[in-house]
């Protein structure tokens, strides 16, 4: 089994088919969306593929170490980025193909008008639980953009 992170985005991903922002949905549409997500998670819990999930608000801040004896440096209260994570789900599945299959099903959650959103979800595998320095360096080299 391998763990995957399914990331939902407020913005930053390609536009979904049903591209009406959630703050413009009716309370019934929001309830239907949340019910779909909860039902999906419950089904995966029964199959043993669900690990965890959480929805996130759009508010946030960037934080970094400010130096010895200094307060943390923050940039906020809002993240200045085109990519804002709306929520995530962690699944534990037998293959990448199964992770993609589940992400596609999750992207059909209802949105405005009760129609499927067809949103893009980012599928990210977890690193090996005990990576060694050589494996990590090879991964970074193989995924780094080519230098010109």
Phi and psi in radians as a Rosetta constraint file:
Dihedral C 1 N 2 CA 2 C 2 CIRCULARHARMONIC -2.277 0.35
Dihedral N 2 CA 2 C 2 N 3 CIRCULARHARMONIC 2.484 0.35
Dihedral C 2 N 3 CA 3 C 3 CIRCULARHARMONIC -1.605 0.35
Dihedral N 3 CA 3 C 3 N 4 CIRCULARHARMONIC 2.471 0.35
Dihedral C 3 N 4 CA 4 C 4 CIRCULARHARMONIC -2.306 0.35
Dihedral N 4 CA 4 C 4 N 5 CIRCULARHARMONIC 2.554 0.35
Dihedral C 4 N 5 CA 5 C 5 CIRCULARHARMONIC -1.817 0.35
Dihedral N 5 CA 5 C 5 N 6 CIRCULARHARMONIC 2.140 0.35
Dihedral C 5 N 6 CA 6 C 6 CIRCULARHARMONIC -1.766 0.35
Dihedral N 6 CA 6 C 6 N 7 CIRCULARHARMONIC 1.995 0.35
Dihedral C 6 N 7 CA 7 C 7 CIRCULARHARMONIC -1.791 0.35
Dihedral N 7 CA 7 C 7 N 8 CIRCULARHARMONIC 2.265 0.35
Dihedral C 7 N 8 CA 8 C 8 CIRCULARHARMONIC -1.779 0.35
Dihedral N 8 CA 8 C 8 N 9 CIRCULARHARMONIC 2.474 0.35
Dihedral C 8 N 9 CA 9 C 9 CIRCULARHARMONIC -2.073 0.35
Dihedral N 9 CA 9 C 9 N 10 CIRCULARHARMONIC 2.431 0.35
Dihedral C 9 N 10 CA 10 C 10 CIRCULARHARMONIC -1.250 0.35
Dihedral N 10 CA 10 C 10 N 11 CIRCULARHARMONIC -0.741 0.35
Dihedral C 10 N 11 CA 11 C 11 CIRCULARHARMONIC -2.756 0.35
Dihedral N 11 CA 11 C 11 N 12 CIRCULARHARMONIC 2.845 0.35
Dihedral C 11 N 12 CA 12 C 12 CIRCULARHARMONIC 1.966 0.35
Dihedral N 12 CA 12 C 12 N 13 CIRCULARHARMONIC -0.527 0.35
Dihedral C 12 N 13 CA 13 C 13 CIRCULARHARMONIC -1.521 0.35
Dihedral N 13 CA 13 C 13 N 14 CIRCULARHARMONIC 2.889 0.35
Dihedral C 13 N 14 CA 14 C 14 CIRCULARHARMONIC -0.999 0.35
Dihedral N 14 CA 14 C 14 N 15 CIRCULARHARMONIC 2.599 0.35
Dihedral C 14 N 15 CA 15 C 15 CIRCULARHARMONIC -1.091 0.35
Dihedral N 15 CA 15 C 15 N 16 CIRCULARHARMONIC 2.380 0.35
Dihedral C 15 N 16 CA 16 C 16 CIRCULARHARMONIC -1.293 0.35
Dihedral N 16 CA 16 C 16 N 17 CIRCULARHARMONIC 2.948 0.35
Dihedral C 16 N 17 CA 17 C 17 CIRCULARHARMONIC -1.120 0.35
Dihedral N 17 CA 17 C 17 N 18 CIRCULARHARMONIC -0.854 0.35
Dihedral C 17 N 18 CA 18 C 18 CIRCULARHARMONIC -1.658 0.35
Dihedral N 18 CA 18 C 18 N 19 CIRCULARHARMONIC 1.412 0.35
Dihedral C 18 N 19 CA 19 C 19 CIRCULARHARMONIC -1.649 0.35
Dihedral N 19 CA 19 C 19 N 20 CIRCULARHARMONIC 0.947 0.35
Dihedral C 19 N 20 CA 20 C 20 CIRCULARHARMONIC -1.827 0.35
Dihedral N 20 CA 20 C 20 N 21 CIRCULARHARMONIC 2.096 0.35
Dihedral C 20 N 21 CA 21 C 21 CIRCULARHARMONIC -0.992 0.35
Dihedral N 21 CA 21 C 21 N 22 CIRCULARHARMONIC 2.525 0.35
Dihedral C 21 N 22 CA 22 C 22 CIRCULARHARMONIC -1.038 0.35
Dihedral N 22 CA 22 C 22 N 23 CIRCULARHARMONIC -0.517 0.35
Dihedral C 22 N 23 CA 23 C 23 CIRCULARHARMONIC -1.212 0.35
Dihedral N 23 CA 23 C 23 N 24 CIRCULARHARMONIC -0.098 0.35
Dihedral C 23 N 24 CA 24 C 24 CIRCULARHARMONIC -1.846 0.35
Dihedral N 24 CA 24 C 24 N 25 CIRCULARHARMONIC 0.055 0.35
Dihedral C 24 N 25 CA 25 C 25 CIRCULARHARMONIC -1.430 0.35
Dihedral N 25 CA 25 C 25 N 26 CIRCULARHARMONIC 2.721 0.35
Dihedral C 25 N 26 CA 26 C 26 CIRCULARHARMONIC -1.344 0.35
Dihedral N 26 CA 26 C 26 N 27 CIRCULARHARMONIC 2.816 0.35
Dihedral C 26 N 27 CA 27 C 27 CIRCULARHARMONIC -1.008 0.35
Dihedral N 27 CA 27 C 27 N 28 CIRCULARHARMONIC -0.605 0.35
Dihedral C 27 N 28 CA 28 C 28 CIRCULARHARMONIC -1.163 0.35
Dihedral N 28 CA 28 C 28 N 29 CIRCULARHARMONIC -0.685 0.35
Dihedral C 28 N 29 CA 29 C 29 CIRCULARHARMONIC -1.156 0.35
Dihedral N 29 CA 29 C 29 N 30 CIRCULARHARMONIC -0.698 0.35
Dihedral C 29 N 30 CA 30 C 30 CIRCULARHARMONIC -1.128 0.35
Dihedral N 30 CA 30 C 30 N 31 CIRCULARHARMONIC -0.765 0.35
Dihedral C 30 N 31 CA 31 C 31 CIRCULARHARMONIC -1.061 0.35
Dihedral N 31 CA 31 C 31 N 32 CIRCULARHARMONIC -0.745 0.35
Dihedral C 31 N 32 CA 32 C 32 CIRCULARHARMONIC -1.111 0.35
Dihedral N 32 CA 32 C 32 N 33 CIRCULARHARMONIC -0.695 0.35
Dihedral C 32 N 33 CA 33 C 33 CIRCULARHARMONIC -1.111 0.35
Dihedral N 33 CA 33 C 33 N 34 CIRCULARHARMONIC -0.853 0.35
Dihedral C 33 N 34 CA 34 C 34 CIRCULARHARMONIC -1.114 0.35
Dihedral N 34 CA 34 C 34 N 35 CIRCULARHARMONIC -0.706 0.35
Dihedral C 34 N 35 CA 35 C 35 CIRCULARHARMONIC -1.063 0.35
Dihedral N 35 CA 35 C 35 N 36 CIRCULARHARMONIC -0.753 0.35
Dihedral C 35 N 36 CA 36 C 36 CIRCULARHARMONIC -1.034 0.35
Dihedral N 36 CA 36 C 36 N 37 CIRCULARHARMONIC -0.827 0.35
Dihedral C 36 N 37 CA 37 C 37 CIRCULARHARMONIC -1.082 0.35
Dihedral N 37 CA 37 C 37 N 38 CIRCULARHARMONIC -0.774 0.35
Dihedral C 37 N 38 CA 38 C 38 CIRCULARHARMONIC -1.151 0.35
Dihedral N 38 CA 38 C 38 N 39 CIRCULARHARMONIC -0.728 0.35
Dihedral C 38 N 39 CA 39 C 39 CIRCULARHARMONIC -1.105 0.35
Dihedral N 39 CA 39 C 39 N 40 CIRCULARHARMONIC -0.714 0.35
Dihedral C 39 N 40 CA 40 C 40 CIRCULARHARMONIC -1.059 0.35
Dihedral N 40 CA 40 C 40 N 41 CIRCULARHARMONIC -0.834 0.35
Dihedral C 40 N 41 CA 41 C 41 CIRCULARHARMONIC -1.109 0.35
Dihedral N 41 CA 41 C 41 N 42 CIRCULARHARMONIC -0.712 0.35
Dihedral C 41 N 42 CA 42 C 42 CIRCULARHARMONIC -1.101 0.35
Dihedral N 42 CA 42 C 42 N 43 CIRCULARHARMONIC -0.704 0.35
Dihedral C 42 N 43 CA 43 C 43 CIRCULARHARMONIC -1.112 0.35
Dihedral N 43 CA 43 C 43 N 44 CIRCULARHARMONIC -0.734 0.35
Dihedral C 43 N 44 CA 44 C 44 CIRCULARHARMONIC -1.217 0.35
Dihedral N 44 CA 44 C 44 N 45 CIRCULARHARMONIC -0.519 0.35
Dihedral C 44 N 45 CA 45 C 45 CIRCULARHARMONIC -1.106 0.35
Dihedral N 45 CA 45 C 45 N 46 CIRCULARHARMONIC -0.749 0.35
Dihedral C 45 N 46 CA 46 C 46 CIRCULARHARMONIC -1.114 0.35
Dihedral N 46 CA 46 C 46 N 47 CIRCULARHARMONIC -0.617 0.35
Dihedral C 46 N 47 CA 47 C 47 CIRCULARHARMONIC -1.461 0.35
Dihedral N 47 CA 47 C 47 N 48 CIRCULARHARMONIC -0.113 0.35
Dihedral C 47 N 48 CA 48 C 48 CIRCULARHARMONIC 1.447 0.35
Dihedral N 48 CA 48 C 48 N 49 CIRCULARHARMONIC 0.205 0.35
Dihedral C 48 N 49 CA 49 C 49 CIRCULARHARMONIC -1.717 0.35
Dihedral N 49 CA 49 C 49 N 50 CIRCULARHARMONIC -0.192 0.35
Dihedral C 49 N 50 CA 50 C 50 CIRCULARHARMONIC -1.536 0.35
Dihedral N 50 CA 50 C 50 N 51 CIRCULARHARMONIC 2.367 0.35
Dihedral C 50 N 51 CA 51 C 51 CIRCULARHARMONIC -1.974 0.35
Dihedral N 51 CA 51 C 51 N 52 CIRCULARHARMONIC -0.949 0.35
Dihedral C 51 N 52 CA 52 C 52 CIRCULARHARMONIC -2.955 0.35
Dihedral N 52 CA 52 C 52 N 53 CIRCULARHARMONIC 2.814 0.35
Dihedral C 52 N 53 CA 53 C 53 CIRCULARHARMONIC -2.724 0.35
Dihedral N 53 CA 53 C 53 N 54 CIRCULARHARMONIC 2.812 0.35
Dihedral C 53 N 54 CA 54 C 54 CIRCULARHARMONIC -2.818 0.35
Dihedral N 54 CA 54 C 54 N 55 CIRCULARHARMONIC 2.452 0.35
Dihedral C 54 N 55 CA 55 C 55 CIRCULARHARMONIC -1.673 0.35
Dihedral N 55 CA 55 C 55 N 56 CIRCULARHARMONIC 2.572 0.35
Dihedral C 55 N 56 CA 56 C 56 CIRCULARHARMONIC -2.153 0.35
Dihedral N 56 CA 56 C 56 N 57 CIRCULARHARMONIC 2.593 0.35
Dihedral C 56 N 57 CA 57 C 57 CIRCULARHARMONIC -1.403 0.35
Dihedral N 57 CA 57 C 57 N 58 CIRCULARHARMONIC 2.849 0.35
Dihedral C 57 N 58 CA 58 C 58 CIRCULARHARMONIC -1.280 0.35
Dihedral N 58 CA 58 C 58 N 59 CIRCULARHARMONIC -0.260 0.35
Dihedral C 58 N 59 CA 59 C 59 CIRCULARHARMONIC -1.327 0.35
Dihedral N 59 CA 59 C 59 N 60 CIRCULARHARMONIC 2.573 0.35
Dihedral C 59 N 60 CA 60 C 60 CIRCULARHARMONIC 3.098 0.35
Dihedral N 60 CA 60 C 60 N 61 CIRCULARHARMONIC 3.070 0.35
Dihedral C 60 N 61 CA 61 C 61 CIRCULARHARMONIC -2.570 0.35
Dihedral N 61 CA 61 C 61 N 62 CIRCULARHARMONIC 2.724 0.35
Dihedral C 61 N 62 CA 62 C 62 CIRCULARHARMONIC -1.599 0.35
Dihedral N 62 CA 62 C 62 N 63 CIRCULARHARMONIC 2.435 0.35
Dihedral C 62 N 63 CA 63 C 63 CIRCULARHARMONIC -2.363 0.35
Dihedral N 63 CA 63 C 63 N 64 CIRCULARHARMONIC 2.468 0.35
Dihedral C 63 N 64 CA 64 C 64 CIRCULARHARMONIC -2.538 0.35
Dihedral N 64 CA 64 C 64 N 65 CIRCULARHARMONIC 2.846 0.35
Dihedral C 64 N 65 CA 65 C 65 CIRCULARHARMONIC -1.063 0.35
Dihedral N 65 CA 65 C 65 N 66 CIRCULARHARMONIC 2.305 0.35
Dihedral C 65 N 66 CA 66 C 66 CIRCULARHARMONIC -1.685 0.35
Dihedral N 66 CA 66 C 66 N 67 CIRCULARHARMONIC -0.112 0.35
Dihedral C 66 N 67 CA 67 C 67 CIRCULARHARMONIC 2.003 0.35
Dihedral N 67 CA 67 C 67 N 68 CIRCULARHARMONIC 2.808 0.35
Dihedral C 67 N 68 CA 68 C 68 CIRCULARHARMONIC -0.964 0.35
Dihedral N 68 CA 68 C 68 N 69 CIRCULARHARMONIC 2.150 0.35
Dihedral C 68 N 69 CA 69 C 69 CIRCULARHARMONIC 1.301 0.35
Dihedral N 69 CA 69 C 69 N 70 CIRCULARHARMONIC 0.126 0.35
Dihedral C 69 N 70 CA 70 C 70 CIRCULARHARMONIC -1.961 0.35
Dihedral N 70 CA 70 C 70 N 71 CIRCULARHARMONIC 2.682 0.35
Dihedral C 70 N 71 CA 71 C 71 CIRCULARHARMONIC -1.220 0.35
Dihedral N 71 CA 71 C 71 N 72 CIRCULARHARMONIC 2.767 0.35
Dihedral C 71 N 72 CA 72 C 72 CIRCULARHARMONIC -1.056 0.35
Dihedral N 72 CA 72 C 72 N 73 CIRCULARHARMONIC 2.623 0.35
Dihedral C 72 N 73 CA 73 C 73 CIRCULARHARMONIC -1.598 0.35
Dihedral N 73 CA 73 C 73 N 74 CIRCULARHARMONIC 2.286 0.35
Dihedral C 73 N 74 CA 74 C 74 CIRCULARHARMONIC -2.188 0.35
Dihedral N 74 CA 74 C 74 N 75 CIRCULARHARMONIC 2.669 0.35
Dihedral C 74 N 75 CA 75 C 75 CIRCULARHARMONIC -2.275 0.35
Dihedral N 75 CA 75 C 75 N 76 CIRCULARHARMONIC 1.857 0.35
Dihedral C 75 N 76 CA 76 C 76 CIRCULARHARMONIC 3.128 0.35
Dihedral N 76 CA 76 C 76 N 77 CIRCULARHARMONIC -2.958 0.35
Dihedral C 76 N 77 CA 77 C 77 CIRCULARHARMONIC -1.399 0.35
Dihedral N 77 CA 77 C 77 N 78 CIRCULARHARMONIC -0.035 0.35
Dihedral C 77 N 78 CA 78 C 78 CIRCULARHARMONIC -2.008 0.35
Dihedral N 78 CA 78 C 78 N 79 CIRCULARHARMONIC 2.404 0.35
Dihedral C 78 N 79 CA 79 C 79 CIRCULARHARMONIC -1.169 0.35
Dihedral N 79 CA 79 C 79 N 80 CIRCULARHARMONIC 2.243 0.35
Dihedral C 79 N 80 CA 80 C 80 CIRCULARHARMONIC -1.616 0.35
Dihedral N 80 CA 80 C 80 N 81 CIRCULARHARMONIC 1.515 0.35
Dihedral C 80 N 81 CA 81 C 81 CIRCULARHARMONIC -2.709 0.35
Dihedral N 81 CA 81 C 81 N 82 CIRCULARHARMONIC 2.666 0.35
Dihedral C 81 N 82 CA 82 C 82 CIRCULARHARMONIC -1.402 0.35
Dihedral N 82 CA 82 C 82 N 83 CIRCULARHARMONIC -0.271 0.35
Dihedral C 82 N 83 CA 83 C 83 CIRCULARHARMONIC -1.904 0.35
Dihedral N 83 CA 83 C 83 N 84 CIRCULARHARMONIC 2.016 0.35
Dihedral C 83 N 84 CA 84 C 84 CIRCULARHARMONIC -2.233 0.35
Dihedral N 84 CA 84 C 84 N 85 CIRCULARHARMONIC 2.094 0.35
Dihedral C 84 N 85 CA 85 C 85 CIRCULARHARMONIC -1.348 0.35
Dihedral N 85 CA 85 C 85 N 86 CIRCULARHARMONIC 2.228 0.35
Dihedral C 85 N 86 CA 86 C 86 CIRCULARHARMONIC -1.577 0.35
Dihedral N 86 CA 86 C 86 N 87 CIRCULARHARMONIC -0.482 0.35
Dihedral C 86 N 87 CA 87 C 87 CIRCULARHARMONIC 3.023 0.35
Dihedral N 87 CA 87 C 87 N 88 CIRCULARHARMONIC 3.093 0.35
Dihedral C 87 N 88 CA 88 C 88 CIRCULARHARMONIC -2.646 0.35
Dihedral N 88 CA 88 C 88 N 89 CIRCULARHARMONIC 2.790 0.35
Dihedral C 88 N 89 CA 89 C 89 CIRCULARHARMONIC -2.430 0.35
Dihedral N 89 CA 89 C 89 N 90 CIRCULARHARMONIC 2.369 0.35
Dihedral C 89 N 90 CA 90 C 90 CIRCULARHARMONIC -1.848 0.35
Dihedral N 90 CA 90 C 90 N 91 CIRCULARHARMONIC 2.255 0.35
Dihedral C 90 N 91 CA 91 C 91 CIRCULARHARMONIC -2.140 0.35
Dihedral N 91 CA 91 C 91 N 92 CIRCULARHARMONIC 2.741 0.35
Dihedral C 91 N 92 CA 92 C 92 CIRCULARHARMONIC -2.233 0.35
Dihedral N 92 CA 92 C 92 N 93 CIRCULARHARMONIC 1.812 0.35
Dihedral C 92 N 93 CA 93 C 93 CIRCULARHARMONIC -2.230 0.35
Dihedral N 93 CA 93 C 93 N 94 CIRCULARHARMONIC 2.957 0.35
Dihedral C 93 N 94 CA 94 C 94 CIRCULARHARMONIC -1.339 0.35
Dihedral N 94 CA 94 C 94 N 95 CIRCULARHARMONIC -0.388 0.35
Dihedral C 94 N 95 CA 95 C 95 CIRCULARHARMONIC -2.747 0.35
Dihedral N 95 CA 95 C 95 N 96 CIRCULARHARMONIC 2.845 0.35
Dihedral C 95 N 96 CA 96 C 96 CIRCULARHARMONIC -1.084 0.35
Dihedral N 96 CA 96 C 96 N 97 CIRCULARHARMONIC -0.637 0.35
Dihedral C 96 N 97 CA 97 C 97 CIRCULARHARMONIC -1.058 0.35
Dihedral N 97 CA 97 C 97 N 98 CIRCULARHARMONIC -0.702 0.35
Dihedral C 97 N 98 CA 98 C 98 CIRCULARHARMONIC -1.176 0.35
Dihedral N 98 CA 98 C 98 N 99 CIRCULARHARMONIC -0.680 0.35
Dihedral C 98 N 99 CA 99 C 99 CIRCULARHARMONIC -1.056 0.35
Dihedral N 99 CA 99 C 99 N 100 CIRCULARHARMONIC -0.756 0.35
Dihedral C 99 N 100 CA 100 C 100 CIRCULARHARMONIC -1.141 0.35
Dihedral N 100 CA 100 C 100 N 101 CIRCULARHARMONIC -0.731 0.35
Dihedral C 100 N 101 CA 101 C 101 CIRCULARHARMONIC -1.033 0.35
Dihedral N 101 CA 101 C 101 N 102 CIRCULARHARMONIC -0.780 0.35
Dihedral C 101 N 102 CA 102 C 102 CIRCULARHARMONIC -1.215 0.35
Dihedral N 102 CA 102 C 102 N 103 CIRCULARHARMONIC -0.680 0.35
Dihedral C 102 N 103 CA 103 C 103 CIRCULARHARMONIC -1.074 0.35
Dihedral N 103 CA 103 C 103 N 104 CIRCULARHARMONIC -0.719 0.35
Dihedral C 103 N 104 CA 104 C 104 CIRCULARHARMONIC -1.100 0.35
Dihedral N 104 CA 104 C 104 N 105 CIRCULARHARMONIC -0.705 0.35
Dihedral C 104 N 105 CA 105 C 105 CIRCULARHARMONIC -1.159 0.35
Dihedral N 105 CA 105 C 105 N 106 CIRCULARHARMONIC -0.709 0.35
Dihedral C 105 N 106 CA 106 C 106 CIRCULARHARMONIC -1.121 0.35
Dihedral N 106 CA 106 C 106 N 107 CIRCULARHARMONIC -0.540 0.35
Dihedral C 106 N 107 CA 107 C 107 CIRCULARHARMONIC -1.219 0.35
Dihedral N 107 CA 107 C 107 N 108 CIRCULARHARMONIC -0.176 0.35
Dihedral C 107 N 108 CA 108 C 108 CIRCULARHARMONIC -1.549 0.35
Dihedral N 108 CA 108 C 108 N 109 CIRCULARHARMONIC 0.137 0.35
Dihedral C 108 N 109 CA 109 C 109 CIRCULARHARMONIC -0.952 0.35
Dihedral N 109 CA 109 C 109 N 110 CIRCULARHARMONIC 2.497 0.35
Dihedral C 109 N 110 CA 110 C 110 CIRCULARHARMONIC -1.229 0.35
Dihedral N 110 CA 110 C 110 N 111 CIRCULARHARMONIC 2.610 0.35
Dihedral C 110 N 111 CA 111 C 111 CIRCULARHARMONIC -2.296 0.35
Dihedral N 111 CA 111 C 111 N 112 CIRCULARHARMONIC -2.401 0.35
Dihedral C 111 N 112 CA 112 C 112 CIRCULARHARMONIC -0.994 0.35
Dihedral N 112 CA 112 C 112 N 113 CIRCULARHARMONIC 2.363 0.35
Dihedral C 112 N 113 CA 113 C 113 CIRCULARHARMONIC 1.241 0.35
Dihedral N 113 CA 113 C 113 N 114 CIRCULARHARMONIC 0.123 0.35
Dihedral C 113 N 114 CA 114 C 114 CIRCULARHARMONIC 1.335 0.35
Dihedral N 114 CA 114 C 114 N 115 CIRCULARHARMONIC 0.058 0.35
Dihedral C 114 N 115 CA 115 C 115 CIRCULARHARMONIC -1.441 0.35
Dihedral N 115 CA 115 C 115 N 116 CIRCULARHARMONIC 2.575 0.35
Dihedral C 115 N 116 CA 116 C 116 CIRCULARHARMONIC -0.984 0.35
Dihedral N 116 CA 116 C 116 N 117 CIRCULARHARMONIC 2.483 0.35
Dihedral C 116 N 117 CA 117 C 117 CIRCULARHARMONIC -1.261 0.35
Dihedral N 117 CA 117 C 117 N 118 CIRCULARHARMONIC -0.682 0.35
Dihedral C 117 N 118 CA 118 C 118 CIRCULARHARMONIC 1.008 0.35
Dihedral N 118 CA 118 C 118 N 119 CIRCULARHARMONIC 0.750 0.35
Dihedral C 118 N 119 CA 119 C 119 CIRCULARHARMONIC -1.343 0.35
Dihedral N 119 CA 119 C 119 N 120 CIRCULARHARMONIC 2.735 0.35
Dihedral C 119 N 120 CA 120 C 120 CIRCULARHARMONIC -1.444 0.35
Dihedral N 120 CA 120 C 120 N 121 CIRCULARHARMONIC 2.337 0.35
Dihedral C 120 N 121 CA 121 C 121 CIRCULARHARMONIC -2.055 0.35
Dihedral N 121 CA 121 C 121 N 122 CIRCULARHARMONIC 2.452 0.35
Dihedral C 121 N 122 CA 122 C 122 CIRCULARHARMONIC -1.552 0.35
Dihedral N 122 CA 122 C 122 N 123 CIRCULARHARMONIC 2.230 0.35
Dihedral C 122 N 123 CA 123 C 123 CIRCULARHARMONIC -1.897 0.35
Dihedral N 123 CA 123 C 123 N 124 CIRCULARHARMONIC 2.002 0.35
Dihedral C 123 N 124 CA 124 C 124 CIRCULARHARMONIC -2.172 0.35
Dihedral N 124 CA 124 C 124 N 125 CIRCULARHARMONIC 2.120 0.35
Dihedral C 124 N 125 CA 125 C 125 CIRCULARHARMONIC -1.294 0.35
Dihedral N 125 CA 125 C 125 N 126 CIRCULARHARMONIC 2.566 0.35
Dihedral C 125 N 126 CA 126 C 126 CIRCULARHARMONIC -1.270 0.35
Dihedral N 126 CA 126 C 126 N 127 CIRCULARHARMONIC 2.609 0.35
Dihedral C 126 N 127 CA 127 C 127 CIRCULARHARMONIC -1.223 0.35
Dihedral N 127 CA 127 C 127 N 128 CIRCULARHARMONIC 2.793 0.35
Dihedral C 127 N 128 CA 128 C 128 CIRCULARHARMONIC -0.852 0.35
Dihedral N 128 CA 128 C 128 N 129 CIRCULARHARMONIC 2.397 0.35
Dihedral C 128 N 129 CA 129 C 129 CIRCULARHARMONIC -1.004 0.35
Dihedral N 129 CA 129 C 129 N 130 CIRCULARHARMONIC -0.453 0.35
Dihedral C 129 N 130 CA 130 C 130 CIRCULARHARMONIC -2.267 0.35
Dihedral N 130 CA 130 C 130 N 131 CIRCULARHARMONIC 1.165 0.35
Dihedral C 130 N 131 CA 131 C 131 CIRCULARHARMONIC -1.196 0.35
Dihedral N 131 CA 131 C 131 N 132 CIRCULARHARMONIC 2.582 0.35
Dihedral C 131 N 132 CA 132 C 132 CIRCULARHARMONIC -1.846 0.35
Dihedral N 132 CA 132 C 132 N 133 CIRCULARHARMONIC 2.912 0.35
Dihedral C 132 N 133 CA 133 C 133 CIRCULARHARMONIC -1.017 0.35
Dihedral N 133 CA 133 C 133 N 134 CIRCULARHARMONIC -0.710 0.35
Dihedral C 133 N 134 CA 134 C 134 CIRCULARHARMONIC -1.113 0.35
Dihedral N 134 CA 134 C 134 N 135 CIRCULARHARMONIC -0.795 0.35
Dihedral C 134 N 135 CA 135 C 135 CIRCULARHARMONIC -1.056 0.35
Dihedral N 135 CA 135 C 135 N 136 CIRCULARHARMONIC -0.752 0.35
Dihedral C 135 N 136 CA 136 C 136 CIRCULARHARMONIC -1.143 0.35
Dihedral N 136 CA 136 C 136 N 137 CIRCULARHARMONIC -0.758 0.35
Dihedral C 136 N 137 CA 137 C 137 CIRCULARHARMONIC -1.094 0.35
Dihedral N 137 CA 137 C 137 N 138 CIRCULARHARMONIC -0.731 0.35
Dihedral C 137 N 138 CA 138 C 138 CIRCULARHARMONIC -1.129 0.35
Dihedral N 138 CA 138 C 138 N 139 CIRCULARHARMONIC -0.693 0.35
Dihedral C 138 N 139 CA 139 C 139 CIRCULARHARMONIC -1.089 0.35
Dihedral N 139 CA 139 C 139 N 140 CIRCULARHARMONIC -0.817 0.35
Dihedral C 139 N 140 CA 140 C 140 CIRCULARHARMONIC -1.105 0.35
Dihedral N 140 CA 140 C 140 N 141 CIRCULARHARMONIC -0.692 0.35
Dihedral C 140 N 141 CA 141 C 141 CIRCULARHARMONIC -1.182 0.35
Dihedral N 141 CA 141 C 141 N 142 CIRCULARHARMONIC -0.721 0.35
Dihedral C 141 N 142 CA 142 C 142 CIRCULARHARMONIC -1.279 0.35
Dihedral N 142 CA 142 C 142 N 143 CIRCULARHARMONIC -0.375 0.35
Dihedral C 142 N 143 CA 143 C 143 CIRCULARHARMONIC -1.823 0.35
Dihedral N 143 CA 143 C 143 N 144 CIRCULARHARMONIC -0.072 0.35
Dihedral C 143 N 144 CA 144 C 144 CIRCULARHARMONIC -1.310 0.35
Dihedral N 144 CA 144 C 144 N 145 CIRCULARHARMONIC 2.542 0.35
Dihedral C 144 N 145 CA 145 C 145 CIRCULARHARMONIC -1.130 0.35
Dihedral N 145 CA 145 C 145 N 146 CIRCULARHARMONIC 2.589 0.35
Dihedral C 145 N 146 CA 146 C 146 CIRCULARHARMONIC -1.112 0.35
Dihedral N 146 CA 146 C 146 N 147 CIRCULARHARMONIC 2.395 0.35
Dihedral C 146 N 147 CA 147 C 147 CIRCULARHARMONIC -1.491 0.35
Dihedral N 147 CA 147 C 147 N 148 CIRCULARHARMONIC 2.419 0.35
